[in-house]
Amino acid sequence: MALENPVPGGGARPPQPCVLVIFGGDGDLAWRKLLPAVYNLNVDGVLPSHFAVVCFGLPSTEAAKNAADPDAYIRERAKDGIQRFSRQPLEPGHWEDFARSLFFVPGSFGDAAAYEKLKARLKTIEAQFGVPGSRVYYLAVPPFLVAASVTHLRDAGLVSRPDEQTAFSRVIVEKPIGRDLKSAREVIRNVAAAFAERQTYRIDHYLGKETVQNLLVLRFANSIFEPLWNQKYIDHVQITVAEEEGVSQFDDEGRMISSRVGYYEGVGALRDMVQNHMLQVLCIVAMEPPHSLEPDVVRDAKVNVLHCLRPMRPGTVKENVVRAQYIEGFEYGRRVKGYRHEVRQYFEEFVKKPIPPEAVHSTTETYVALRAFVDNWRWAGVPFYLRTGKRLPKRASEVAIQFKEVPQVLFNANPETPLEPTVLTLRVQPEEGLAMRLVSKLPGPKVRMYPVKMEFNYVSAFGRSSPEAYERLILDVMAGDATNFMRADAVEAAWKFVMPILENWERERARDLPEYQCGTWGPIEADRLIERDCRTWRTL
């Protein structure tokens, strides 16, 4: 059987011996997420016995450029990231075991000679660690570098055929996959010129979060939920991704110490969060039961949801979508700057470059709320409300399933004091778990009712924190399990849904967006969006 063939069961296949090659291995994503994730897998003892990590790319600092020993440099860089961001503490024994298998090959992604150097180093490392030539390439690079990276990998002979029995090549492509449908198709074509679809893993870290994965188990392993999971019993669904931080971070004197303005400006919340993370979560909530857990069967079910999304027509965008931008406000009693101020400071002080004309009065949205419908038999007429924003009061992500109200008889007979509806909430972060809000009788001789919660928390139930999303997903790639990764058709279907919104915004070219103060839950226009349907946003 070819190594790329999936195994039913979702994660049942063990990870295979390989070298993980991280493009951009000295970058921010590798430092904060990827290297700590691999370290945690090493601590947990789930990595294959024959395994190594090679970081590849241009050094990010002068210290890195001048390092006499690149391997020693990347090990210190990884150690710093693990101490700061790892969910498990750095322990000498585990660290030494991990560090000995970590290497750095400096080189430019556009330099063919650098790939020959990488090729030679890989052969040496594979011989040292007994790896049979199998490699996972993690492209932690901006979209414009993807084409050069995969082309040079192919031309250097670093990509094996997908049907080879002795070794495999797999590539992980980070989001964003393009910035619109046209550019997404271009990225897909570029990757396909070097890697077959079954070798390609388009990563969305939200799909690796424990609670998101638990959605499938909750629905299809408990007989109580699936019979109620339809338009007959569910009133609406709310999916929220709230971020407390803004695009930039400042010190106590107001100096910018880090910023994502360079990436975020011109991208915005719709592209950054809705097109990938939130639509993927919606698909898991709304999908039909798959007939097996084979990766493509599960992914077929999710893609079908995207195909059933009611298209946004030019005349319906305004009534279904709200965008906004944060302005100056307060968080924890301190004054916080607005987004446009951050953009100006980023160019004037942080990178010391002229402000692009289009950024002077930036219309990049930092908040989006929208109403979507899945037009099929199961969900006909049930609205899905999605909202995401930066500089909101707290960091929280959840999926809330609100069931229909009971009839206005018996305990709900008084229209002036209606009973609160039953709500099933799945918390994705920060405290992973689920809760169900029910109505119960207060103790005492009188019949008085009060909403109560039945709660489940991962830490309290299992005595330890859940693995980070990147840990699970990296392990899945090494095992050849593509269940939690986006296929090319899913990427295109998601872009097709959001493109009418982007095109409508481009036609409007509105300079004055709705605004919301930092530390609030968004603009009043978002409240009106849901209140028109006689509903309200949940308080998180």
N, C-alpha and C positions, 0 to 999 in steps of 0.2 A: 504494500500500500504506500502511495506517495506521502511524503512527510506533510504536505500541505492539506491533506484531507482532514476535515473536521471530525471530531469525535462527539457523539451525542452526550448530553448530560450537563453541558455548561460548566466548564472548569474542571471536568473529571480527568482530563489528560494532564500528566505531569509536565513541567517545563523541561525543555530539551537543552542539552549542552550547547553553548553558543558564546559568542563575544557580542556584547552590547556596545555599539559604536554611537556615541552621542555627538552629533553635529551641533556646534555651539556649546561644547562641553564646558567652556569657561564663562558662559553667559549666565544671566539672572535665573532663567528657568531651571537650568541644571543645578545651580548653586542652591536655590530655595526648595526645589521639589524633587528633581530626578535623582540626584546623588543621595540625598537623605532617604528617598524611597528605596533605592537599591540597598543601602545600608540596613534599613529595617528588614528587608527581605532576607538579608544575610543573618541578622540577629535571630529572626524567626526560624532559620534553618530550612527555608523552602527553595532556595536557589539550587540549580543543578550543581553537582560536584565539580564539573568541568566548566568553568565560567570565568569571564574577565570583562572589565569595562575599559573602553578606550575613548577618551575625549578628543575630539578633533575640531580644529578651527583656529581663528586668529586669537592671540592672547588679548584679553580685555583691558589690561593695565600695563603701565610701564614696568612694574615689578615682574609681571608675567613675561613681557618681551625680553627682559634682561636676565631671566632666570637661567642659571647655568645648567640646572637639571629640571627639565619640564615635568618629569614624573613627580619629583619632590614638590614642585610648585602646586600641581593640581591636587596632590594629596593634602597639602595644607589648606588649600581653597575648599576642598570637600569637607575637611575636618571642621572648618569654621561654619560651613552651611549646616552640617549635622548638629553641631552644638547649638546653633540658633533655631533650627526649624524641625529637627527630627522629633517624631512622637515618642521615641524611646531614647533614653540618655546614651551618650557616647561612653562605651566601656572599653578599657584598654585591650582586652582579649579579642573582642569582636572587631574593634577598630583595626588592630594589626592584621587580622585575617582579611578584612576588606581592603585595606590599603595596599597590601601586596599584590592585589589583582587589579589595581587602578593605574592607568597610564594616560599620557598626554602626547598627542602628535600635533604640533603647531603647523598651521598651513591655511592658505586661502581657499575658499570654496570654489573659486573660479580658476585655480591654478592646477593644470593637469599634472605638473611635477609633484605637487603635494599629495595627489592620490597615489602616485607610484610609491612615494615615501610611506603613505598609510598602508598600502598593500604589502610592502616589505615588512613593516612593523607587525601587521596582523599575522603574517605567517610565523614570525618569531614567537609571538605571544601564544598563538594557537598550539605551536609545538610545545611550549613551556607548560601550558595548562591542559593539554590533551583534548583540545576542542577540535572536532572533525571538519573545520571549515565553515561551520554554520554561523551566520551573522544576522543581527538585528540592527538596522540603521534607524536611529531616532533623529528626525530632522527638526531639532529645536531651533529653527531659523525662520526669519520672515518669509512670507510667500514669494517675494521676488527672487529669493535664493534657491527655491526648490528646484527649478528647472536645471540650473547649472549643477546642483549637487547630484541629482539622479543621473544626468547625462554623463558627468565625469565618472561616477561610480560604474556605469555601464561600460564606458569606453576603456576604463582601466581593468576591465575583467573582474570586477568585484561583485557582480550580481550573477548568481547561479540560476539555472532554469527552474521553474516551479515544480517540474516532475522529477528532479534529481533525487536519488534515494539516499545518498550518503551525506548531503549537506543541504542547507536551505539558506535563502536570503529573504528577509522580510523588511519592510520599511514602514516606519510610523511617521505619519504626516500630522503636524500640529495645526490646529485652527489658528487663524481663519483660513478656510479654503477659498481664496479669492475675496473680493470685496463686492462682487455682484455676480449674476448668473454667467455672464460672458467670461469674466476672469476665472471663475470657479471651473468652468469647462476647460479653460486653458491649463490650469494647474492639473486637472484630472488627466488631460491628454499628455502633458509632460511626464507625469509619473508613470502613466501607462506605457510610454515608450521604453521604459527600463524595467518596470515591475508589472507582473500580471495582477489582475484584480485580487486574486486569492493570496497574493503576497503583500497586499497593501492594507494597512491598518490606519484609518483616519480617526484620530483620537479625540474624544470629547470627555474630559475628566469627570463631568457630572455623571456619566453612565457608569463610572466605577465607584461612586459613592454607595455606601452600604444600604442606606434607606431607599435609594432609587432602585437598586437591585432587588431589595426586599418587596418592591411593589408587585413584581411577578409572583413571588411566593405568596404574598398576602392575598392576591386575587385568585390564584389557581391552586392553592394548597389548602384553602379554607372554604368549605361549602357555604358558609353564611354570606359571603360577599358577592360572589359572581352572579347569583340569581338577581341581586339587587343592583347590579352594575349597569344600569341602562336608563333611558329617558323616562321610564315609568316611575322610577323611585328617586332619581337624582335630579335636584333642582338646578344646580350649577357647580362648576369646578373653578377654584382659584389657585393659580400657581404664582408664587411670589419669590423673587430673588432680591433681597434688600442688602445693600452694601453700606456699611458705616463710613468707610474711607472714601476719599475723593480720588481724583486722578493724580494728585501730587501730595507729597508729604513735606512738612515744614518743621524747622526747629523752633525753640521758644522765642527767638528773635525775629521770626517770620522769614528766615532764609529757606529757600527751596533746597531740600537735601536729596530728593529723588522725585521723578515724575514720569508718567506714561503719556504725557501730552503728545510727544512725537509719534506714538502709535495711535492714540485715541482720537486726536483731532482729525475730523473727516471720516471717522469710522462710526463712533457713537454706539448707544446702547442697543439699537435694533440689530446692527450687524454683530456686535460684540457678544450679546447675551441671547437675544430672542431667536435669531436665525439658527443657532446651533443648540445651546444648552436647553433653553425652555421648550423649543419645539420637540426635542428628543424626549424630554420628560412627558410632555403632552402625549406623545406617541405611546409611551408605556402605559399611561393611564387609560388611554382610549382604545388600544389595540384589541383585536379579537384573539381568543385563545389559540395559540399555535398548536399544531398537531404533534410536535415534538420539540425538543430543546436544541436541535441542530442549528448552528449559527444562522444559516440562510433562511431557515423556516421562521425563526424569531424575527430576523430582519425583514423578511417579506411582510410579516404582520404589521411591523412598525411603518414601513413605507406605504402600505395601504392606507394608513391613517392620513399621511401627508397628502395622498392623492384625493382623499375625501374632504380636505379642508375647503370650506367655501371660499372661492376666490375673492380677493379685495378688488372691487371695481373702482374706477376713478371717482365716481360719485359717492362711494360708500366709505372711503378712507377716513374722512373727517368725522363721521359718526361712529366709527369703530376704533379709531386709533388716536391717542394723545401722546404728544412728545413735549418735553420740557427740559429746562436747564437750571442747575442750581445757582443761586446767587448768595451773596454774603449772608451769614447767619451765625448761630451759636451752637456749639456742641460742648456739653459738659461745662457750660459757663464761660467758654473762651470763644472769641470771635474767629470765624472761619471765612476764608476768602471765597468769592464766587468763581465759577469756571472760567469766564472770560479774563478775569484778573490773573488766574493761573496761566492761561495761554500767553498773555503778555509777559508775565514774569519769566516764563520758561524760555521764550526767545530772547528777551532783553538781558536777563541775568544768568540763566542756567547754561544755555548753549551759546549765548552771545552771537546771535544771528538776527538779521532783519525779520520782522514779522511778515509772513506771507499775506498779501492783500485779502485773501479769502478768510484769514484767521482773525483779522482786526475786529470784525463783528461776527464772531463764530456762531454758526447755527447748528453746531454739533449737539445732539441731544444727549443728556446724561440720565434721562428718565423716559421710559416708555410704558404706557398702559394700552392694552388692546383687548378687544372682544372677538373671539373666533368661534366658528361653528364647524362641527364635524358632520357633514351631511351623509349619514348612512342610517340604517334601521335602528341601530343601537342608540345613537346619540342625537337623533333628529330633534331640533329645537332646544337642546341643552347648550347654554353659553359657557365657553371657557374663557375666563378672565385672566390675563397675564399682565404682570407688572414687574418692573425691575428699575432700580435707580441707584445712584451714588449719593453720598452724603445724607442718607436717611438716618433715623434715630438709632437703629441697631442693625447688626449683621444677622440676618436670618433668611433661611430658605425653607419653604414648605409647600406641600400640596394639600389643599383642603377640599374634601368632597362633601358638599352640603346636600343632605337629603331633603326631600320635599316635606313641607309641613303636614302635620296630621290634620284630618278634617276638623272643621270648627264645630265640634260636638264634644260632649263629655268634658274632659279637662281643658279643652281648647275652645270652649263655647263663648268665652268673653272676648269680643274683638278688640277691646281696649287694652287687654293684657294678654296678647298671644304668647303661646309657648315658644321657647327658642327651639329651632330645628336641630335635629341630630347632625353632627359634623364629625367626619373622620379626617384626622390631620396626620400627615406624615412629615416629620421634621427632618429635613436633609442636613441642615447645619444651623447652629453650632452643636446642639445637643441632639444627636441622632436618636430617633425613636418615633413612636406613634401614640396618638391619643384619640379617644372617642368621647364626644360630649353628648350626654344623655340627660333626660329630665327625671328627677327623682323626688320622692316625697320627703319633706322635712320632718324630723321626729316631732311628735306631739299629737294632741287629740284632733287638731284641725287639719284639713287637707290643704296643705300648702306645698307648692312645688318649687324646685330649685335646680338649676343646671349643675351637673357634676361631671367629673372627668375620670375616665378609665385610661391609665397611662402605662406605657412601656418605654423604658430607656435602655439603650444598649449597654452603657457603662454599668448601671446598677444591676441589670439582668445577667450580664456575662462577666462582670468583674474586671473588664479591661476596655480600653478604647478600641474603636474599629480601625482597621488598617486604612491608611490614606488611599484615595482613589488611584493615584499613580502606581502605587504598589500592586494593586490588583490588576490593573491594565497592562503593566509591563510584564507581569507574570503570565497573563493571558496570551500576549504576543509570543512569548517564549514557548508556550504550549501549543500555539497554532489555533487558538480559539478566538474567532472573530465576532462572537455574539454581541459584544458590547462596543463595536466599532461601526462607523458609518460606511455604507456602501456608496459608490458613486451616484447611483440613482437616488438615494436618500438626500445626498448633498444638493443635487440639482432640484429635487422636489421642494426642499426647504427654501432654496433661493427663489423658486418660482412663486412661492406664497408671499415672500416679503418684497419682491421686486415692484409690484404695483404701488406699495407704500413708499418706497424710495423714489420711484419715478414721480409720484404725486408731490412729494416734498421738493424734488428738484424743480418741478414746474412752478411751484408756488414761490420758491426762493424767498421765503419769509425771513426778514431780518429780526423781527421781534417774536421770539418764541414765548409760550407760557413759561412762567418762572416759579420756582419754589425755594424757600429759604433752606439753607443747610440745617439739618437737624429736624426737619419736618417730614411728613409722609408723602410729599409730592404736591403737585398743583391742584387747585380746586377743579380744574377741568377733568382730572382723572376721577374725582369724586362724582362729578356730574355724569360721566360716562356710565358708571355702574348704577347710580341712583335713578337714571332714566328707566332702568329695568326694575325699579323698586327693590334694589339690593344694596348692600354696603360692603366696602372692603373690610376684611378681618383685621382686628387689632392684634399685632404680633407681640 
